[in-house]
Structures are given as C-alpha cells and as structure tokens.
C-alpha cells in the first residue's frame, strides 16, 4: 500500500531533553491483495534520541497503527529501544529491541524482536543500511534481514 505522511521535528536535544520528531501517515489501499489491508490505515510514531558523545547514542520510538489483516480490524502499539555506535565518520552500527502489541485482533500475542545492523553514510543526505534480527516471542518471526536506503531532502 502507498504510505503518505509527514515528519515534524518537535525538539532539539538540550541536556536531558531528547531530539524528537513526530511521524503521522495514512495508507492508500492500492497494493497487491496479498499484502494490502484493503482499507485506509492511520499511523502515528514519536521518535526520540540522545547523542551521549561523539560515538554513542540511544533512542527509541513509541507509536500506534490502526489497520486490518484479512478482515481482522485491530489497533497495534509498538515500542523500540536502540543503542547506536559510530565506528568511523561514515560507518555506524546498532543493536535494537522492538515489540508490537495488538489490541482487538484475532491473535493478540505480543511480538518481541532483537536486531542489529550497520549503516553507511554515502553523503550527508544519503544512507545505506543492512540489518538482521531474530524473534524473541512465540508470535514473532524466527529470523529477518534486509537492506535499507534513506534519502533526506
């Protein structure tokens, strides 16, 4: 499905106050039927992080999604916590825990995951990344991996 939204910076880091942003979005149900919720979904996500020094950062996100899977309509809350390490000026690494908690779904078991990966800053506005992770709960997928591309304008 097509995801349409915006990101708004809320605060810059100042002492213990984190840098924070809010992402809101809606989807247009135009994807392949095997992957589409077949409805307009809404999501909100609060991101926050602290640069502790030149090579160490911590952060997280808290958010919610209202969606459906095969006519099972539900809401989902997510939470994450991440530690980032700057290895060089361009190369970084991270380890992350994240979880999904469904409400009103046919299957409300929580999904917990642990993943890690590497980031490479191609330019000030372009980053490549790769991650791999494992599921920590019975409802979670056993293993996942994938690349990423971030372009900032």
Secondary structure by P-SEA (a helix, b strand, c coil): cccccccccccccccccccbbbbbbcccccccccccccccccbbbbbbbbbccccccccccccccccccccccbbbbbbbcbbbbbccccccccccccbbbbccccccbbbbbcccbbbbcccccbbbbcbbbbbcccccccccccccccccc
